[in-house]
Amino acid sequence: MYAERASLLAGAVVWTNTPSGGGPGSVLPDGCMDLLWNEGRLLVAGPDTRAYVTEGAPSTWVGVRFYPGTAPAFLGVPAHELRDRRVELAELWSASEVRRLQGRIAAASDVAGALEEIALERATPPDPVLLRLVAALDAGRPVAGTADELGLGARQLHRRSLAAFGYGPKTLARILRLQRALALARAEVPFAETAARAGFADQAHLARDVKELAGMPLGRLLGLG
């Protein structure tokens, strides 16, 4: 069972996932990075460019999902170094510090709350330019026009996006568009209308992007067949 709530950390989400059945799961690209707790370990989920298929036996996971572009400052690592990866936090921070944090979480009565506290303690104020970039692209604004509005050249925008999101602004825009489409489709908006409202050229364009980014057709993704 999956459950989430808004975090005290701006824009972030605290979530738990306890699988009810066997078999691998799939995590879709969303523009975010996560701090994870699983069976006594602290890990980091880097930014995905495609569906991530979980491995191993089903187990309970707890996570803090950072708002797009905000996790690298918390971790001290550019996002592109973690693209499409899941790594132990001890690969990024000192082993002794990670052991201390793992002990703290393991002893907590509220694991999700303890994980959130760590994120809050080490969080830094978000870059307002990146916040404006995410908001514009999430609203369907074109990349070139957004760059002009932010006063950034194409190369500068790409460089900053790699560090903050793990990929360029066009990939971020594509992933955010996918998430808009999924929200509409899950609300039972017809696929053709979903494509138009989310910013796709047509329904075929929506189908291609879902298949490439999510690894399966939209109907199957929604459990329709």
RODO-513366 format. One record per residue: x, y, z of N, C-alpha, C in turn; residue in one letter. Coordinates in steps of 0.1 Angstrom, whole numbers. Atoms other than C-alpha are relative to their C-alpha. Layout:
// residues N
PT     npx     npy     npz    capx    capy    capz     cpx     cpy     cpz   code
PT       X       Y       Z       X       Y       Z       X       Y       Z      A
...
END
This chain:
// residues 225
PT     npx     npy     npz    capx    capy    capz     cpx     cpy     cpz   code
PT       8     -12       0       0       0       0       9      12       0      M
PT      -8     -13       1      13      35      -9      -8      11       6      Y
PT       6     -12      -6       6      66      11      10      11       0      A
PT      -9     -12       0      20     101      10      -7      11       7      E
PT       5     -12      -5      16     134      27      10      12      -3      R
PT      -8     -11       2      29     169      22      11       1      11      A
PT     -10      -1     -10      62     175      40       1      15       5      S
PT      -3     -14      -5      72     205      62      11       6      -8      L
PT     -10      -6       9     100     209      37      -7       4     -13      L
PT       8      -6      11      87     232      10       0      -8     -13      A
PT       1       7      12      74     213     -20       3     -15       0      G
PT      -4      14      -1      85     179      -7     -12      -8       4      A
PT      10      10      -4      64     148      -1       7     -11       8      V
PT      -5      11      -8      69     122      26      -9     -12      -4      V
PT       9      11       4      57      87      15       5     -13       6      W
PT      -3      13      -4      56      51      25      -6     -10     -10      T
PT       5      10      10      52      20       3       2     -14       6      N
PT      -1      14      -5      44     -15      17      -7      -8     -10      T
PT       6       8      11      39     -38     -13      -9     -11       6      P
PT      10      10      -4       9     -61      -9       2     -13      -8      S
PT      -1      12       8      20     -86     -35      15      -1      -5      G
PT     -13       3       5      51    -101     -52       2       6     -13      G
PT      -4      -5      13      69     -92     -84       6      14       0      G
PT      -6     -13       1      88     -61     -95     -10      11      -1      P
PT       8     -12       1      73     -26     -93       7       9     -10      G
PT      -6     -10      10      79       4    -116      -2      14       6      S
PT       0     -13      -5      88      39    -106       1       9     -12      V
PT       0      -8      12      80      65    -133       8      13       2      L
PT      -7     -13       0     101      96    -141      -9      11       5      P
PT       8     -11      -5      88     127    -122       7      13       2      D
PT      -8     -12      -2     116     152    -122       6       2      14      G
PT      -4      -1     -14     123     145     -85      12      -9       3      C
PT     -10      10      -6     150     128     -64      -5      -3      14      M
PT       5       5     -13     143     109     -31      11      -4       9      D
PT      -8       6     -11     160     102       2      -8     -12       5      L
PT       7      12      -3     151      66      10       5      -7      12      L
PT      -3       9     -11     149      43      40      -5     -14      -3      W
PT       4      14       3     148       5      35       8     -10       8      N
PT      -7      11      -7     156     -22      59      13       4       6      E
PT     -12      -5      -7     181      -2      79      10       8      -8      G
PT      -9      -7       9     197      15      49      -5      13      -4      R
PT       4     -13       6     197      51      37       6       0     -14      L
PT      -4      -1      14     198      55       0      -6      12      -7      L
PT       5     -11       8     192      81     -27      -4      -5     -13      V
PT       5       3      13     171      77     -58       3      13      -9      A
PT      -4     -11       9     186      99     -86     -12       3      -9      G
PT      11      -3       9     165     115    -113      -1     -10     -11      P
PT       2      10      10     150      90    -137      -3       6     -14      D
PT       4      -4      14     148      94    -175      -9     -11      -6      T
PT       9      11       5     128      62    -179      -5      -7      13      R
PT       5       8     -11     108      38    -157      11      -8       7      A
PT     -10       8      -8     129      23    -129      -8     -12       5      Y
PT       6      13      -4     120     -14    -123       7      -4      13      V
PT      -6       4     -13     125     -24     -86       4     -14      -1      T
PT      -6      14       0     145     -55     -78      -1      -5      14      E
PT       0       7     -13     146     -80     -50     -14      -3       6      G
PT      13       3      -6     119     -92     -26      -7      12       5      A
PT       7     -12      -5      91     -68     -17       3       3      14      P
PT      -3      -5     -14      98     -47      14      -6      14       1      S
PT       5     -14      -2      87     -15      30      10      10      -3      T
PT      -9     -11       2     102      17      18      -7      13       5      W
PT       4     -13      -5     100      52      33       8      10      -8      V
PT      -8     -10       7     110      83      14      -4      14       2      G
PT       3     -14       1     112     120      12       3       4     -15      V
PT      -1      -4      14     106     132     -24       2      15      -1      R
PT      -3     -14       0     123     165     -29      -7       7     -12      F
PT       5      -8      11     108     192     -51      10       0     -11      Y
PT     -10       0      11     124     192     -86      11      10       2      P
PT     -11      -9       0     159     207     -85       5       4      14      G
PT      -4      -4     -13     162     210     -47       9     -10       7      T
PT      -8      10      -7     179     177     -37      15       1      -2      A
PT     -15       0       1     214     183     -51       7       9      10      P
PT      -6      -9     -11     220     212     -26       0      -8      13      A
PT       1       8     -12     209     189       2      11     -11       0      F
PT      -9      12       1     231     160     -10      15       5      -2      L
PT     -13      -4       4     261     181     -22       6      -6     -12      G
PT      -4       7      12     262     163     -55      -8       4     -11      V
PT       8      -3      11     251     174     -89      -9     -11      -5      P
PT      10      10       3     220     156    -101       4      -9     -11      A
PT      -3       9      11     235     143    -133       9     -11       4      H
PT      -9      11      -5     260     122    -113      -9     -12       5      E
PT       9      11      -5     230     102    -100     -11      -4     -10      L
PT      10       2       9     209     101    -131      -2     -15      -2      R
PT       4      14       2     190      67    -134       7      -9       9      D
PT      -7       8     -10     208      54    -103      -7       0      13      R
PT       3       1     -14     200      42     -68      13      -3       7      R
PT     -13       2      -6     230      46     -45      -2       1      15      V
PT      -1      -1     -15     238      42      -8       4      14       3      E
PT      -3     -14      -4     239      76      10      15       0       4      L
PT     -14       0      -4     274      65      23       9       1     -11      A
PT      -8      -3      11     287      68     -12       2      15      -2      E
PT       0     -15       2     280     106     -10       4       7      12      L
PT      -4      -6     -13     285     114      27       9     -10       7      W
PT      -9       8      -8     309     101      53      -7     -12       6      S
PT       6      13      -5     303      65      64      -5       2      15      A
PT       4      -1     -14     303      75     101     -12       8       2      S
PT      12      -8      -1     277     102      96     -12      -8      -4      E
PT      12       8       4     254      79      77      -3     -11      10      V
PT       3      10     -11     258      52     104      -8       7      11      R
PT       7      -7     -11     248      78     130     -15       3      -4      R
PT      14      -3       5     217      88     109      -8     -13       0      L
PT       8      12       1     207      52     103      -4      -5      14      Q
PT       3       4     -14     209      45     141     -11       9       5      G
PT      10     -10      -4     188      76     147     -14      -4      -5      R
PT      13       3       6     161      65     123      -5     -14       5      I
PT       4      13      -5     161      29     134      -6       0      14      A
PT       5      -1     -14     154      40     170     -12       8       1      A
PT      12      -9       0     126      63     160     -13      -8       0      A
PT      13       6       0      90      54     167      -7       4     -13      S
PT       6      -5      13      80      74     135      12       1     -10      D
PT     -11       1      10     105      64     107      -2      12     -10      V
PT       2     -11      10      89      88      82       3      13       5      A
PT      -3     -13      -6      91     117     106      14       2       3      G
PT     -14      -2      -3     127     110     115       7       3     -13      A
PT      -7      -3      13     137     109      78      -3      14      -5      L
PT       4     -13       4     118     141      72       8      10       8      E
PT      -8      -9      -9     137     157     102      14       2      -6      E
PT     -13      -1       5     170     149      86       0       9     -13      I
PT       1      -9      12     159     165      53      -2      15       4      A
PT       2     -14      -5     147     196      72      13       6       5      L
PT     -12      -5      -7     179     199      92      11       5     -10      E
PT     -10      -2      10     201     199      61      -4       8     -13      R
PT       5      -7      12     179     217      36       6      14      -1      A
PT      -4     -14       2     190     249      20     -11       7      -8      T
PT      10      -7       7     168     276       5       1      -3     -15      P
PT      -1       4      14     158     267     -31       4      12      -8      P
PT      -4     -11       9     172     287     -60     -13       5      -7      D
PT      13      -5       6     143     310     -71       0      -1     -15      P
PT       0       2      15     154     308    -108      -4     -14      -3      V
PT       4      14       3     150     270    -107     -14      -2       3      L
PT      14       1      -3     117     273     -90      -9       6     -11      L
PT       7      -7      11     105     297    -118       1      -9     -12      R
PT      -2       9      12     119     273    -144     -10     -12       1      L
PT       9      11      -2     100     243    -130     -15       4      -2      V
PT      13      -5       1      68     263    -127      -4       3     -14      A
PT       3      -3      14      70     275    -162      -2     -12      -9      A
PT       1      13       9      77     241    -178     -12      -8       4      L
PT      11       8      -5      51     224    -156     -13       6      -5      D
PT      12      -6       6      26     249    -170      -1      -1     -15      A
PT       0       2      14      35     239    -205       7      11      -8      G
PT      -7     -10       7      56     269    -214      12      -5      -8      R
PT     -11       5       8      82     264    -242      13       3       7      P
PT     -13      -2      -7     118     260    -231       7      13      -4      V
PT      -7     -12       4     132     288    -253      -6      12       5      A
PT       7     -12      -5     106     313    -242       3       1      15      G
PT      -3       0     -14     112     303    -206      14       5       3      T
PT     -14      -5      -2     150     308    -209       1      15      -2      A
PT       0     -15       2     144     343    -223      -6       7      12      D
PT       6      -7     -11     121     352    -195       9       0      13      E
PT      -9       1     -11     147     340    -170      13       7      -2      L
PT     -13      -7       3     175     359    -187      12     -10      -1      G
PT     -11      10       1     195     327    -194       2      -4     -14      L
PT      -3       6      14     212     316    -226      -2     -15       0      G
PT       3      15       1     206     281    -239      11      -8       7      A
PT     -11       8      -7     240     268    -227       0       1      15      R
PT       0      -2     -14     237     283    -193     -12      -7       6      Q
PT      11       7      -5     202     269    -189       2     -15       0      L
PT      -3      14       1     213     235    -200      10      -4      11      H
PT     -10       3     -10     243     235    -176      -6       0      14      R
PT       7      -1     -13     222     246    -146     -10     -11       1      R
PT      10      11       0     195     220    -155       7     -13       3      S
PT      -7      12      -2     220     192    -156       4      -2      15      L
PT      -4       0     -14     233     201    -121     -13      -2       9      A
PT      11       0      -8     198     206    -107     -10     -12      -2      A
PT      10      10       3     176     180    -124       6     -13      -6      F
PT      -6      12       6     201     156    -140      -1      -2     -15      G
PT       1       0      15     192     163    -176      -4      14      -4      Y
PT       3     -14       5     184     193    -198     -14       4       1      G
PT      14      -6      -2     153     215    -197     -10      -7      -9      P
PT      10       6       9     137     198    -227      -4     -14       6      K
PT       4      13      -7     138     164    -209      -8       2      12      T
PT       8      -4     -11     125     180    -178     -14       3      -4      L
PT      13      -4       5      96     195    -198      -8     -12      -4      A
PT       6      12       4      89     162    -213      -6      -9      11      R
PT       4       8     -11      87     144    -180     -11       7       8      I
PT      11      -7      -7      65     171    -164     -12      -1      -8      L
PT      12       2       9      42     168    -194      -6     -14       2      R
PT       5      13      -2      40     131    -189      -8      -1      13      L
PT       7       1     -13      30     136    -152     -13       8      -1      Q
PT      13      -7       2       3     161    -163     -10      -9      -7      R
PT       9       9       7     -11     136    -187      -5     -11       9      A
PT       4      11      -9     -11     108    -161     -11       5      10      L
PT      10      -5     -10     -30     130    -136     -14       1      -7      A
PT      12      -1       8     -56     137    -163      -7     -13      -3      L
PT       5      14       4     -59     101    -175      -5      -7      13      A
PT       4       7     -12     -62      88    -139     -13       6       5      R
PT      13      -6      -4     -91     113    -134     -11      -3     -11      A
PT      10       5      10    -108      95    -163      -3      10     -11      E
PT       1      -8      12    -103     122    -189       3      -8     -12      V
PT      -3       8      13    -105     106    -224      14       3      -5      P
PT     -14      -1       4     -71     100    -239       3      11     -10      F
PT      -2     -11      10     -75     124    -268      -1      13       7      A
PT       1     -13      -7     -86     152    -245      12       1      10      E
PT     -12      -1      -8     -57     143    -221      12       5      -8      T
PT     -12      -4       8     -32     146    -249      -1      15      -3      A
PT       2     -15       3     -46     181    -259       3       9      12      A
PT      -1      -8     -12     -48     194    -224      14       0       7      R
PT     -14       2      -6     -13     181    -213      10       6      -9      A
PT     -10      -7       8       4     197    -243       6      -9     -11      G
PT      -5       9      10       9     168    -267      -6       4     -14      F
PT       5      -3      14       5     172    -305     -13      -7      -3      A
PT      12       7       2     -21     145    -305       1     -13       8      D
PT       1      11      -9     -31     112    -289      12     -10      -4      Q
PT     -11       8       4      -4      93    -309      13       4       6      A
PT     -11      -6      -7      22     116    -295       1      -4      14      H
PT       1       4     -14      10     109    -260       3     -15       2      L
PT      -3      15      -1      11      71    -266      15      -3      -2      A
PT     -15       2       2      47      73    -279       8       4      12      R
PT      -7      -5     -11      59      93    -250      -2      -9      13      D
PT       3       9     -11      42      71    -224       7     -13      -1      V
PT      -7      12       2      56      40    -240      15       1       2      K
PT     -14      -2      -1      91      54    -241       4       3      15      E
PT      -4      -4     -13      92      70    -206      -5     -10      11      L
PT       5       9     -10      70      45    -187       2     -15      -3      A
PT      -3      13       3      79      14    -206     -12      -9      -3      G
PT      12       8       3      43       3    -213     -11       9      -5      M
PT      11      -8       5      11      15    -230      -8       7      11      P
PT       7      -8     -10     -10      41    -212     -12      -8       6      L
PT      11       8      -6     -40      17    -208       5     -10      10      G
PT      -6      10      -9     -18      -9    -192       5       7      13      R
PT      -5      -7     -11      -2      17    -170     -11       4      10      L
PT      11      -4      -8     -36      27    -157      -8     -12       5      L
PT       7      12      -5     -46      -9    -151     -13      -2      -7      G
PT      12       2       8     -72      -9    -179       0     -12      -9      L
PT      -1      11       9     -60     -40    -196      14      -5      -2      G
END
